[in-house]
């Protein structure tokens, strides 16, 4: 081990890059998450007492605690944004229907993967006109997705049909996994929200062979990007006492931003977003636990956007819920950047939270609102 790698491990603990790469690079846009839930299962089934699913496809890995122990739900959505094939023209070009929120500026000339009904994958590229001779009104305008197309490198609609591609097939951003110049920084597609799902998976993996009071449900929810759908059905199935949603948030530490939310701080505690207001008792409990453990943290408040917490906290008669965020640069594009420390510290905090949760602590949190 090099001196650089030794210092990194000493500072932030060991990071399972194989797990992170497997999570990030697996294709799974909203409504097409089955390959990703299989990956989630592969990395958790050895450490869980039970694997189950809701009827939308969210995967639930349970580590059992005491028979009537508190039920904790850790939710990280496994879907990523992408597209569906909307139409196929006579020359074999594919038109796109967006699944999730895209800014057209980030798309031209980027590769995508089209997955057929039989599971075959084909690579194409989102077409981009050369700038030579384009009038300023065209060159300076952000293209609408409805005007974009995928070039598969075929000559006709008939060739596309021979490949087995049809309307409704999933189109996924194609990218690679990179450890950057400073190895704390990791770049790949789909950190939103494979990194949150990886946190949920690592918590249950960290609790292997431990005897705890809490029943810990690590959940990979589906269809978050199109309406927080899997979070609602999974929470209805589990009926948790406490839920922590782990999702990405927009890092504001690049040129032109206000530096409020930064990579590499540690834990990011979300006070509120547009979909929910965090349970203050749980927020303060986790803040105090961070202080006790020597974990750095920052707070965020979002006026727009939401997480799975928006549906989970309303299930049945209400769930004690909070979101924890992993700051990420350039989300909803082909490549985002995260920091190892944020991942490692979040796993440490939630693992210790799980170890300590018992009936007495749950009662304290419940009484906070009474």
Short mmCIF file of the C-alpha atoms (twelve columns), coordinates in Angstrom:
data_MODEL
# 
_entry.id   MODEL 
# 
loop_
_atom_site.group_PDB 
_atom_site.id 
_atom_site.type_symbol 
_atom_site.label_atom_id 
_atom_site.label_alt_id 
_atom_site.label_comp_id 
_atom_site.label_asym_id 
_atom_site.label_seq_id 
_atom_site.Cartn_x 
_atom_site.Cartn_y 
_atom_site.Cartn_z 
_atom_site.pdbx_PDB_model_num 
ATOM 1   C CA . UNK A 1   0.000   0.000   0.000   1 
ATOM 2   C CA . UNK A 2   1.370   3.415   -0.968  1 
ATOM 3   C CA . UNK A 3   1.802   6.188   1.595   1 
ATOM 4   C CA . UNK A 4   -0.982  8.118   -0.119  1 
ATOM 5   C CA . UNK A 5   -3.412  5.181   0.069   1 
ATOM 6   C CA . UNK A 6   -2.442  4.490   3.678   1 
ATOM 7   C CA . UNK A 7   -3.253  8.060   4.671   1 
ATOM 8   C CA . UNK A 8   -6.563  7.870   2.842   1 
ATOM 9   C CA . UNK A 9   -7.596  4.672   4.604   1 
ATOM 10  C CA . UNK A 10  -6.534  6.062   7.975   1 
ATOM 11  C CA . UNK A 11  -8.585  9.205   7.468   1 
ATOM 12  C CA . UNK A 12  -11.804 7.829   6.009   1 
ATOM 13  C CA . UNK A 13  -11.805 4.071   6.418   1 
ATOM 14  C CA . UNK A 14  -11.881 1.460   3.720   1 
ATOM 15  C CA . UNK A 15  -14.273 2.013   0.827   1 
ATOM 16  C CA . UNK A 16  -15.535 -0.939  -1.197  1 
ATOM 17  C CA . UNK A 17  -14.951 0.454   -4.671  1 
ATOM 18  C CA . UNK A 18  -16.217 -2.749  -6.271  1 
ATOM 19  C CA . UNK A 19  -19.583 -2.282  -4.584  1 
ATOM 20  C CA . UNK A 20  -19.779 1.396   -5.540  1 
ATOM 21  C CA . UNK A 21  -18.839 0.725   -9.167  1 
ATOM 22  C CA . UNK A 22  -21.335 -2.136  -9.385  1 
ATOM 23  C CA . UNK A 23  -24.096 0.080   -8.017  1 
ATOM 24  C CA . UNK A 24  -23.263 3.096   -10.187 1 
ATOM 25  C CA . UNK A 25  -22.705 1.344   -13.514 1 
ATOM 26  C CA . UNK A 26  -25.697 -0.998  -13.475 1 
ATOM 27  C CA . UNK A 27  -28.450 0.265   -15.757 1 
ATOM 28  C CA . UNK A 28  -31.825 0.900   -14.161 1 
ATOM 29  C CA . UNK A 29  -33.953 3.890   -15.079 1 
ATOM 30  C CA . UNK A 30  -37.254 4.447   -13.305 1 
ATOM 31  C CA . UNK A 31  -39.619 1.555   -13.948 1 
ATOM 32  C CA . UNK A 32  -36.753 -0.645  -15.201 1 
ATOM 33  C CA . UNK A 33  -34.812 -1.297  -11.992 1 
ATOM 34  C CA . UNK A 34  -34.743 -5.100  -11.905 1 
ATOM 35  C CA . UNK A 35  -31.033 -5.422  -12.803 1 
ATOM 36  C CA . UNK A 36  -30.192 -2.932  -10.072 1 
ATOM 37  C CA . UNK A 37  -32.296 -4.655  -7.420  1 
ATOM 38  C CA . UNK A 38  -30.503 -7.890  -8.327  1 
ATOM 39  C CA . UNK A 39  -27.190 -6.135  -7.683  1 
ATOM 40  C CA . UNK A 40  -28.533 -4.831  -4.360  1 
ATOM 41  C CA . UNK A 41  -29.527 -8.372  -3.439  1 
ATOM 42  C CA . UNK A 42  -26.112 -9.771  -4.395  1 
ATOM 43  C CA . UNK A 43  -24.368 -7.360  -2.021  1 
ATOM 44  C CA . UNK A 44  -26.799 -7.753  0.916   1 
ATOM 45  C CA . UNK A 45  -28.261 -11.262 0.962   1 
ATOM 46  C CA . UNK A 46  -25.319 -12.766 2.883   1 
ATOM 47  C CA . UNK A 47  -25.802 -10.161 5.628   1 
ATOM 48  C CA . UNK A 48  -29.597 -10.107 5.812   1 
ATOM 49  C CA . UNK A 49  -31.951 -12.509 7.549   1 
ATOM 50  C CA . UNK A 50  -34.614 -11.980 4.917   1 
ATOM 51  C CA . UNK A 51  -34.973 -10.487 1.417   1 
ATOM 52  C CA . UNK A 52  -38.396 -9.402  0.167   1 
ATOM 53  C CA . UNK A 53  -39.976 -7.058  -2.375  1 
ATOM 54  C CA . UNK A 54  -43.001 -4.840  -2.639  1 
ATOM 55  C CA . UNK A 55  -45.269 -5.101  -5.658  1 
ATOM 56  C CA . UNK A 56  -43.543 -2.216  -7.484  1 
ATOM 57  C CA . UNK A 57  -40.187 -3.971  -7.196  1 
ATOM 58  C CA . UNK A 58  -38.469 -2.190  -4.301  1 
ATOM 59  C CA . UNK A 59  -36.072 -4.574  -2.540  1 
ATOM 60  C CA . UNK A 60  -36.075 -4.915  1.252   1 
ATOM 61  C CA . UNK A 61  -33.143 -6.496  3.116   1 
ATOM 62  C CA . UNK A 62  -33.991 -7.160  6.770   1 
ATOM 63  C CA . UNK A 63  -31.612 -7.716  9.664   1 
ATOM 64  C CA . UNK A 64  -33.753 -8.974  12.503  1 
ATOM 65  C CA . UNK A 65  -33.401 -7.620  16.003  1 
ATOM 66  C CA . UNK A 66  -35.576 -8.203  19.055  1 
ATOM 67  C CA . UNK A 67  -39.015 -9.639  18.337  1 
ATOM 68  C CA . UNK A 68  -40.794 -6.392  19.168  1 
ATOM 69  C CA . UNK A 69  -37.809 -4.129  18.652  1 
ATOM 70  C CA . UNK A 70  -38.057 -0.779  16.863  1 
ATOM 71  C CA . UNK A 71  -38.283 -0.954  13.079  1 
ATOM 72  C CA . UNK A 72  -35.822 1.292   11.241  1 
ATOM 73  C CA . UNK A 73  -36.121 1.810   7.481   1 
ATOM 74  C CA . UNK A 74  -33.065 3.054   5.558   1 
ATOM 75  C CA . UNK A 75  -34.215 4.003   2.066   1 
ATOM 76  C CA . UNK A 76  -32.054 4.762   -0.953  1 
ATOM 77  C CA . UNK A 77  -33.700 4.795   -4.352  1 
ATOM 78  C CA . UNK A 78  -32.112 2.580   -6.983  1 
ATOM 79  C CA . UNK A 79  -33.585 4.170   -10.103 1 
ATOM 80  C CA . UNK A 80  -31.719 6.664   -12.254 1 
ATOM 81  C CA . UNK A 81  -32.970 9.139   -14.813 1 
ATOM 82  C CA . UNK A 82  -32.962 8.195   -18.464 1 
ATOM 83  C CA . UNK A 83  -35.309 7.888   -21.426 1 
ATOM 84  C CA . UNK A 84  -37.709 5.623   -23.263 1 
ATOM 85  C CA . UNK A 85  -37.757 5.069   -26.994 1 
ATOM 86  C CA . UNK A 86  -40.622 7.301   -28.127 1 
ATOM 87  C CA . UNK A 87  -40.540 6.590   -31.847 1 
ATOM 88  C CA . UNK A 88  -38.338 5.191   -34.619 1 
ATOM 89  C CA . UNK A 89  -38.132 7.042   -37.928 1 
ATOM 90  C CA . UNK A 90  -37.623 5.539   -41.372 1 
ATOM 91  C CA . UNK A 91  -33.866 6.118   -41.259 1 
ATOM 92  C CA . UNK A 92  -33.503 4.271   -37.944 1 
ATOM 93  C CA . UNK A 93  -33.083 7.265   -35.641 1 
ATOM 94  C CA . UNK A 94  -34.736 7.007   -32.224 1 
ATOM 95  C CA . UNK A 95  -36.732 9.819   -30.640 1 
ATOM 96  C CA . UNK A 96  -36.778 10.079  -26.861 1 
ATOM 97  C CA . UNK A 97  -39.227 10.403  -23.987 1 
ATOM 98  C CA . UNK A 98  -37.500 11.718  -20.860 1 
ATOM 99  C CA . UNK A 99  -37.836 9.730   -17.619 1 
ATOM 100 C CA . UNK A 100 -36.872 12.108  -14.825 1 
ATOM 101 C CA . UNK A 101 -35.506 15.633  -15.002 1 
ATOM 102 C CA . UNK A 102 -32.968 16.511  -17.718 1 
ATOM 103 C CA . UNK A 103 -31.355 19.754  -18.836 1 
ATOM 104 C CA . UNK A 104 -30.995 19.482  -22.600 1 
ATOM 105 C CA . UNK A 105 -27.641 21.279  -22.503 1 
ATOM 106 C CA . UNK A 106 -25.853 18.205  -21.065 1 
ATOM 107 C CA . UNK A 107 -27.034 15.652  -23.613 1 
ATOM 108 C CA . UNK A 108 -25.809 16.155  -27.217 1 
ATOM 109 C CA . UNK A 109 -22.955 13.860  -28.328 1 
ATOM 110 C CA . UNK A 110 -23.230 11.668  -25.211 1 
ATOM 111 C CA . UNK A 111 -23.533 7.870   -25.488 1 
ATOM 112 C CA . UNK A 112 -26.533 5.898   -24.292 1 
ATOM 113 C CA . UNK A 113 -27.461 2.227   -23.977 1 
ATOM 114 C CA . UNK A 114 -30.717 0.901   -25.401 1 
ATOM 115 C CA . UNK A 115 -31.959 -2.280  -23.697 1 
ATOM 116 C CA . UNK A 116 -34.416 -4.518  -25.510 1 
ATOM 117 C CA . UNK A 117 -37.180 -6.729  -24.192 1 
ATOM 118 C CA . UNK A 118 -34.839 -9.745  -24.334 1 
ATOM 119 C CA . UNK A 119 -32.078 -7.948  -22.423 1 
ATOM 120 C CA . UNK A 120 -29.815 -7.137  -25.365 1 
ATOM 121 C CA . UNK A 121 -27.889 -3.883  -25.052 1 
ATOM 122 C CA . UNK A 122 -26.990 -1.594  -27.961 1 
ATOM 123 C CA . UNK A 123 -24.919 1.566   -27.757 1 
ATOM 124 C CA . UNK A 124 -25.916 4.733   -29.561 1 
ATOM 125 C CA . UNK A 125 -25.130 8.435   -29.333 1 
ATOM 126 C CA . UNK A 126 -27.374 11.461  -28.973 1 
ATOM 127 C CA . UNK A 127 -26.816 13.343  -32.198 1 
ATOM 128 C CA . UNK A 128 -25.064 16.714  -32.169 1 
ATOM 129 C CA . UNK A 129 -24.746 19.053  -35.113 1 
ATOM 130 C CA . UNK A 130 -21.318 20.519  -35.876 1 
ATOM 131 C CA . UNK A 131 -21.168 24.218  -34.904 1 
ATOM 132 C CA . UNK A 132 -19.681 25.260  -38.239 1 
ATOM 133 C CA . UNK A 133 -22.048 27.675  -39.944 1 
ATOM 134 C CA . UNK A 134 -24.869 27.361  -37.423 1 
ATOM 135 C CA . UNK A 135 -26.632 30.689  -36.923 1 
ATOM 136 C CA . UNK A 136 -26.226 32.139  -33.389 1 
ATOM 137 C CA . UNK A 137 -29.925 31.650  -32.651 1 
ATOM 138 C CA . UNK A 138 -29.466 27.908  -33.118 1 
ATOM 139 C CA . UNK A 139 -25.942 27.570  -31.712 1 
ATOM 140 C CA . UNK A 140 -26.778 29.402  -28.459 1 
ATOM 141 C CA . UNK A 141 -30.081 27.676  -27.769 1 
ATOM 142 C CA . UNK A 142 -30.439 24.700  -25.449 1 
ATOM 143 C CA . UNK A 143 -31.979 21.889  -27.475 1 
ATOM 144 C CA . UNK A 144 -35.318 20.492  -26.424 1 
ATOM 145 C CA . UNK A 145 -35.289 16.760  -25.784 1 
ATOM 146 C CA . UNK A 146 -38.151 16.372  -28.238 1 
ATOM 147 C CA . UNK A 147 -35.763 17.592  -30.953 1 
ATOM 148 C CA . UNK A 148 -32.995 15.144  -30.057 1 
ATOM 149 C CA . UNK A 149 -32.433 11.703  -31.495 1 
ATOM 150 C CA . UNK A 150 -30.243 8.650   -30.911 1 
ATOM 151 C CA . UNK A 151 -27.993 7.480   -33.717 1 
ATOM 152 C CA . UNK A 152 -27.520 3.692   -33.511 1 
ATOM 153 C CA . UNK A 153 -25.336 3.438   -36.583 1 
ATOM 154 C CA . UNK A 154 -27.984 1.740   -38.712 1 
ATOM 155 C CA . UNK A 155 -29.498 2.649   -42.055 1 
ATOM 156 C CA . UNK A 156 -33.211 2.037   -41.644 1 
ATOM 157 C CA . UNK A 157 -36.173 1.362   -39.396 1 
ATOM 158 C CA . UNK A 158 -36.079 -2.250  -40.556 1 
ATOM 159 C CA . UNK A 159 -32.552 -2.668  -39.157 1 
ATOM 160 C CA . UNK A 160 -33.709 -1.308  -35.807 1 
ATOM 161 C CA . UNK A 161 -36.542 -3.845  -35.736 1 
ATOM 162 C CA . UNK A 162 -34.074 -6.646  -36.523 1 
ATOM 163 C CA . UNK A 163 -32.163 -5.628  -33.375 1 
ATOM 164 C CA . UNK A 164 -35.346 -6.139  -31.356 1 
ATOM 165 C CA . UNK A 165 -35.614 -2.476  -30.366 1 
ATOM 166 C CA . UNK A 166 -39.161 -1.205  -29.980 1 
ATOM 167 C CA . UNK A 167 -41.084 1.757   -28.625 1 
ATOM 168 C CA . UNK A 168 -40.902 1.817   -24.824 1 
ATOM 169 C CA . UNK A 169 -37.418 0.287   -24.501 1 
ATOM 170 C CA . UNK A 170 -35.180 1.816   -21.831 1 
ATOM 171 C CA . UNK A 171 -32.446 4.245   -22.858 1 
ATOM 172 C CA . UNK A 172 -29.782 4.721   -20.178 1 
ATOM 173 C CA . UNK A 173 -26.831 7.121   -19.944 1 
ATOM 174 C CA . UNK A 174 -23.576 5.274   -20.648 1 
ATOM 175 C CA . UNK A 175 -20.566 6.207   -18.548 1 
ATOM 176 C CA . UNK A 176 -17.526 4.798   -16.742 1 
ATOM 177 C CA . UNK A 177 -16.372 4.719   -13.118 1 
ATOM 178 C CA . UNK A 178 -13.375 6.926   -12.272 1 
ATOM 179 C CA . UNK A 179 -11.232 7.444   -9.200  1 
ATOM 180 C CA . UNK A 180 -10.014 10.990  -9.772  1 
ATOM 181 C CA . UNK A 181 -6.653  12.718  -9.228  1 
ATOM 182 C CA . UNK A 182 -7.367  13.054  -5.517  1 
ATOM 183 C CA . UNK A 183 -8.713  9.550   -4.826  1 
ATOM 184 C CA . UNK A 184 -11.262 10.902  -2.367  1 
ATOM 185 C CA . UNK A 185 -13.243 12.070  -5.388  1 
ATOM 186 C CA . UNK A 186 -15.214 9.461   -7.330  1 
ATOM 187 C CA . UNK A 187 -16.921 10.102  -10.660 1 
ATOM 188 C CA . UNK A 188 -19.588 8.032   -12.400 1 
ATOM 189 C CA . UNK A 189 -23.142 8.064   -13.622 1 
ATOM 190 C CA . UNK A 190 -26.185 7.507   -11.436 1 
ATOM 191 C CA . UNK A 191 -24.822 8.656   -8.077  1 
ATOM 192 C CA . UNK A 192 -28.377 9.970   -7.815  1 
ATOM 193 C CA . UNK A 193 -29.137 7.764   -6.112  1 
ATOM 194 C CA . UNK A 194 -26.980 4.677   -6.222  1 
ATOM 195 C CA . UNK A 195 -24.774 6.224   -3.535  1 
ATOM 196 C CA . UNK A 196 -27.749 6.434   -1.163  1 
ATOM 197 C CA . UNK A 197 -28.672 2.844   -1.938  1 
ATOM 198 C CA . UNK A 198 -25.037 1.867   -1.311  1 
ATOM 199 C CA . UNK A 199 -25.188 3.526   2.122   1 
ATOM 200 C CA . UNK A 200 -28.293 1.512   2.987   1 
ATOM 201 C CA . UNK A 201 -26.595 -1.674  1.806   1 
ATOM 202 C CA . UNK A 202 -23.371 -0.951  3.698   1 
ATOM 203 C CA . UNK A 203 -25.231 -0.347  6.961   1 
ATOM 204 C CA . UNK A 204 -26.729 -3.827  6.934   1 
ATOM 205 C CA . UNK A 205 -23.391 -5.289  5.830   1 
ATOM 206 C CA . UNK A 206 -21.670 -3.523  8.751   1 
ATOM 207 C CA . UNK A 207 -24.071 -5.104  11.238  1 
ATOM 208 C CA . UNK A 208 -23.239 -8.686  10.300  1 
ATOM 209 C CA . UNK A 209 -23.199 -11.086 13.286  1 
ATOM 210 C CA . UNK A 210 -24.112 -8.275  15.707  1 
ATOM 211 C CA . UNK A 211 -26.999 -8.663  18.127  1 
ATOM 212 C CA . UNK A 212 -29.136 -5.519  18.191  1 
ATOM 213 C CA . UNK A 213 -32.596 -4.581  19.427  1 
ATOM 214 C CA . UNK A 214 -33.688 -2.790  16.281  1 
ATOM 215 C CA . UNK A 215 -35.044 -4.518  13.204  1 
ATOM 216 C CA . UNK A 216 -33.132 -2.852  10.363  1 
ATOM 217 C CA . UNK A 217 -34.697 -2.678  6.902   1 
ATOM 218 C CA . UNK A 218 -32.268 -1.575  4.190   1 
ATOM 219 C CA . UNK A 219 -34.408 -0.708  1.182   1 
ATOM 220 C CA . UNK A 220 -33.639 -0.005  -2.450  1 
ATOM 221 C CA . UNK A 221 -36.731 1.889   -3.540  1 
ATOM 222 C CA . UNK A 222 -37.920 2.188   -7.141  1 
ATOM 223 C CA . UNK A 223 -39.432 5.007   -9.213  1 
ATOM 224 C CA . UNK A 224 -38.291 7.862   -6.988  1 
ATOM 225 C CA . UNK A 225 -37.390 10.077  -9.926  1 
ATOM 226 C CA . UNK A 226 -40.945 9.987   -11.262 1 
ATOM 227 C CA . UNK A 227 -42.862 10.568  -8.043  1 
ATOM 228 C CA . UNK A 228 -41.433 8.839   -4.926  1 
ATOM 229 C CA . UNK A 229 -43.554 5.801   -5.759  1 
ATOM 230 C CA . UNK A 230 -41.578 2.848   -4.417  1 
ATOM 231 C CA . UNK A 231 -40.937 4.631   -1.129  1 
ATOM 232 C CA . UNK A 232 -44.655 4.742   -0.443  1 
ATOM 233 C CA . UNK A 233 -45.340 1.090   -1.201  1 
ATOM 234 C CA . UNK A 234 -42.225 -0.170  0.606   1 
ATOM 235 C CA . UNK A 235 -43.038 1.876   3.710   1 
ATOM 236 C CA . UNK A 236 -46.612 0.596   3.681   1 
ATOM 237 C CA . UNK A 237 -45.267 -2.942  3.601   1 
ATOM 238 C CA . UNK A 238 -42.722 -2.381  6.394   1 
ATOM 239 C CA . UNK A 239 -44.695 0.076   8.568   1 
ATOM 240 C CA . UNK A 240 -41.483 1.440   10.130  1 
ATOM 241 C CA . UNK A 241 -41.201 3.336   13.404  1 
ATOM 242 C CA . UNK A 242 -38.303 5.409   12.091  1 
ATOM 243 C CA . UNK A 243 -37.122 6.087   8.556   1 
ATOM 244 C CA . UNK A 244 -33.941 7.666   7.245   1 
ATOM 245 C CA . UNK A 245 -33.839 8.447   3.549   1 
ATOM 246 C CA . UNK A 246 -30.386 8.707   1.993   1 
ATOM 247 C CA . UNK A 247 -30.259 10.659  -1.249  1 
ATOM 248 C CA . UNK A 248 -27.983 13.012  -3.126  1 
ATOM 249 C CA . UNK A 249 -28.155 16.784  -2.955  1 
ATOM 250 C CA . UNK A 250 -26.684 19.514  -5.132  1 
ATOM 251 C CA . UNK A 251 -23.134 20.405  -4.120  1 
ATOM 252 C CA . UNK A 252 -22.680 24.179  -4.114  1 
ATOM 253 C CA . UNK A 253 -18.878 24.290  -4.006  1 
ATOM 254 C CA . UNK A 254 -18.055 24.892  -7.669  1 
ATOM 255 C CA . UNK A 255 -17.291 28.262  -9.326  1 
ATOM 256 C CA . UNK A 256 -20.287 30.598  -9.222  1 
ATOM 257 C CA . UNK A 257 -21.987 28.811  -6.311  1 
ATOM 258 C CA . UNK A 258 -22.386 30.032  -2.734  1 
ATOM 259 C CA . UNK A 259 -20.436 27.207  -1.046  1 
ATOM 260 C CA . UNK A 260 -23.273 26.385  1.380   1 
ATOM 261 C CA . UNK A 261 -23.215 22.639  0.695   1 
ATOM 262 C CA . UNK A 262 -19.749 21.193  0.128   1 
ATOM 263 C CA . UNK A 263 -18.214 17.849  -0.731  1 
ATOM 264 C CA . UNK A 264 -16.050 16.186  1.897   1 
ATOM 265 C CA . UNK A 265 -17.627 17.652  5.061   1 
ATOM 266 C CA . UNK A 266 -19.037 14.372  6.380   1 
ATOM 267 C CA . UNK A 267 -22.765 14.019  7.117   1 
ATOM 268 C CA . UNK A 268 -25.375 16.350  5.608   1 
ATOM 269 C CA . UNK A 269 -28.521 16.569  7.735   1 
ATOM 270 C CA . UNK A 270 -31.540 17.804  5.787   1 
ATOM 271 C CA . UNK A 271 -33.770 20.064  7.857   1 
ATOM 272 C CA . UNK A 272 -36.485 20.188  5.194   1 
ATOM 273 C CA . UNK A 273 -37.193 20.073  1.491   1 
ATOM 274 C CA . UNK A 274 -40.269 20.708  -0.637  1 
ATOM 275 C CA . UNK A 275 -41.746 17.296  0.183   1 
ATOM 276 C CA . UNK A 276 -41.391 17.103  3.980   1 
ATOM 277 C CA . UNK A 277 -40.132 18.767  7.150   1 
ATOM 278 C CA . UNK A 278 -37.660 16.618  9.035   1 
ATOM 279 C CA . UNK A 279 -38.550 15.281  12.469  1 
ATOM 280 C CA . UNK A 280 -36.657 17.612  14.793  1 
ATOM 281 C CA . UNK A 281 -36.275 14.995  17.520  1 
ATOM 282 C CA . UNK A 282 -34.524 12.648  15.095  1 
ATOM 283 C CA . UNK A 283 -32.489 15.514  13.629  1 
ATOM 284 C CA . UNK A 284 -31.175 16.528  17.051  1 
ATOM 285 C CA . UNK A 285 -30.576 12.893  18.026  1 
ATOM 286 C CA . UNK A 286 -28.382 12.303  14.971  1 
ATOM 287 C CA . UNK A 287 -26.653 15.660  15.425  1 
ATOM 288 C CA . UNK A 288 -25.752 14.727  19.010  1 
ATOM 289 C CA . UNK A 289 -24.551 11.312  17.874  1 
ATOM 290 C CA . UNK A 290 -22.308 12.987  15.286  1 
ATOM 291 C CA . UNK A 291 -20.838 15.185  18.023  1 
ATOM 292 C CA . UNK A 292 -20.228 12.185  20.253  1 
ATOM 293 C CA . UNK A 293 -18.563 10.213  17.453  1 
ATOM 294 C CA . UNK A 294 -16.466 13.120  16.205  1 
ATOM 295 C CA . UNK A 295 -18.226 13.149  12.814  1 
ATOM 296 C CA . UNK A 296 -18.393 16.478  10.994  1 
ATOM 297 C CA . UNK A 297 -21.757 17.578  9.623   1 
ATOM 298 C CA . UNK A 298 -23.572 20.350  7.801   1 
ATOM 299 C CA . UNK A 299 -27.257 21.310  7.545   1 
ATOM 300 C CA . UNK A 300 -29.278 21.878  4.395   1 
ATOM 301 C CA . UNK A 301 -32.671 23.350  3.607   1 
ATOM 302 C CA . UNK A 302 -34.154 22.943  0.129   1 
ATOM 303 C CA . UNK A 303 -36.956 25.147  -1.178  1 
ATOM 304 C CA . UNK A 304 -37.493 22.920  -4.228  1 
ATOM 305 C CA . UNK A 305 -37.168 19.208  -4.864  1 
ATOM 306 C CA . UNK A 306 -37.961 16.257  -2.667  1 
ATOM 307 C CA . UNK A 307 -36.830 12.812  -1.550  1 
ATOM 308 C CA . UNK A 308 -38.434 9.518   -0.585  1 
ATOM 309 C CA . UNK A 309 -39.041 11.066  2.844   1 
ATOM 310 C CA . UNK A 310 -41.901 12.984  1.262   1 
ATOM 311 C CA . UNK A 311 -43.981 9.810   0.978   1 
ATOM 312 C CA . UNK A 312 -42.553 7.734   3.824   1 
ATOM 313 C CA . UNK A 313 -43.369 10.212  6.588   1 
ATOM 314 C CA . UNK A 314 -47.091 10.133  5.657   1 
ATOM 315 C CA . UNK A 315 -47.546 6.352   5.729   1 
ATOM 316 C CA . UNK A 316 -50.209 4.969   8.093   1 
ATOM 317 C CA . UNK A 317 -50.360 7.257   11.151  1 
ATOM 318 C CA . UNK A 318 -47.018 8.901   10.385  1 
ATOM 319 C CA . UNK A 319 -43.363 7.879   10.525  1 
ATOM 320 C CA . UNK A 320 -40.493 9.614   12.322  1 
ATOM 321 C CA . UNK A 321 -38.465 10.558  9.259   1 
ATOM 322 C CA . UNK A 322 -35.334 12.427  8.246   1 
ATOM 323 C CA . UNK A 323 -33.262 12.696  5.073   1 
ATOM 324 C CA . UNK A 324 -29.479 12.533  5.007   1 
ATOM 325 C CA . UNK A 325 -27.824 13.819  1.859   1 
ATOM 326 C CA . UNK A 326 -24.654 12.983  -0.058  1 
ATOM 327 C CA . UNK A 327 -23.506 16.188  -1.814  1 
ATOM 328 C CA . UNK A 328 -22.904 15.521  -5.485  1 
ATOM 329 C CA . UNK A 329 -21.628 17.691  -8.290  1 
ATOM 330 C CA . UNK A 330 -23.323 17.601  -11.700 1 
ATOM 331 C CA . UNK A 331 -26.281 15.348  -10.829 1 
ATOM 332 C CA . UNK A 332 -28.807 14.521  -13.550 1 
ATOM 333 C CA . UNK A 333 -26.105 14.234  -16.163 1 
ATOM 334 C CA . UNK A 334 -23.817 11.490  -17.469 1 
ATOM 335 C CA . UNK A 335 -21.242 12.123  -14.733 1 
ATOM 336 C CA . UNK A 336 -21.429 13.212  -11.110 1 
ATOM 337 C CA . UNK A 337 -18.691 13.565  -8.493  1 
ATOM 338 C CA . UNK A 338 -18.909 12.538  -4.825  1 
ATOM 339 C CA . UNK A 339 -16.440 12.422  -1.931  1 
ATOM 340 C CA . UNK A 340 -15.489 9.295   -0.004  1 
ATOM 341 C CA . UNK A 341 -15.679 10.990  3.394   1 
ATOM 342 C CA . UNK A 342 -19.363 11.808  2.960   1 
ATOM 343 C CA . UNK A 343 -20.124 8.184   2.148   1 
ATOM 344 C CA . UNK A 344 -17.993 6.660   4.914   1 
ATOM 345 C CA . UNK A 345 -19.169 9.039   7.652   1 
ATOM 346 C CA . UNK A 346 -22.823 8.525   6.746   1 
ATOM 347 C CA . UNK A 347 -22.420 4.736   6.940   1 
ATOM 348 C CA . UNK A 348 -20.643 5.049   10.313  1 
ATOM 349 C CA . UNK A 349 -23.366 7.274   11.745  1 
ATOM 350 C CA . UNK A 350 -26.307 5.157   10.633  1 
ATOM 351 C CA . UNK A 351 -24.634 1.908   11.673  1 
ATOM 352 C CA . UNK A 352 -24.052 3.233   15.184  1 
ATOM 353 C CA . UNK A 353 -27.582 4.657   15.259  1 
ATOM 354 C CA . UNK A 354 -28.881 1.157   14.477  1 
ATOM 355 C CA . UNK A 355 -26.761 -0.407  17.223  1 
ATOM 356 C CA . UNK A 356 -28.097 1.965   19.857  1 
ATOM 357 C CA . UNK A 357 -31.763 2.090   18.888  1 
ATOM 358 C CA . UNK A 358 -34.029 0.429   21.441  1 
ATOM 359 C CA . UNK A 359 -37.538 0.797   22.844  1 
ATOM 360 C CA . UNK A 360 -36.512 3.538   25.279  1 
ATOM 361 C CA . UNK A 361 -34.919 5.697   22.578  1 
ATOM 362 C CA . UNK A 362 -37.883 5.163   20.277  1 
ATOM 363 C CA . UNK A 363 -40.243 6.316   23.037  1 
ATOM 364 C CA . UNK A 364 -38.140 9.454   23.531  1 
ATOM 365 C CA . UNK A 365 -38.388 10.254  19.845  1 
ATOM 366 C CA . UNK A 366 -42.127 9.567   19.759  1 
ATOM 367 C CA . UNK A 367 -42.697 11.812  22.797  1 
ATOM 368 C CA . UNK A 368 -40.890 14.685  21.112  1 
ATOM 369 C CA . UNK A 369 -44.104 15.446  19.200  1 
ATOM 370 C CA . UNK A 370 -46.427 14.910  22.170  1 
# 
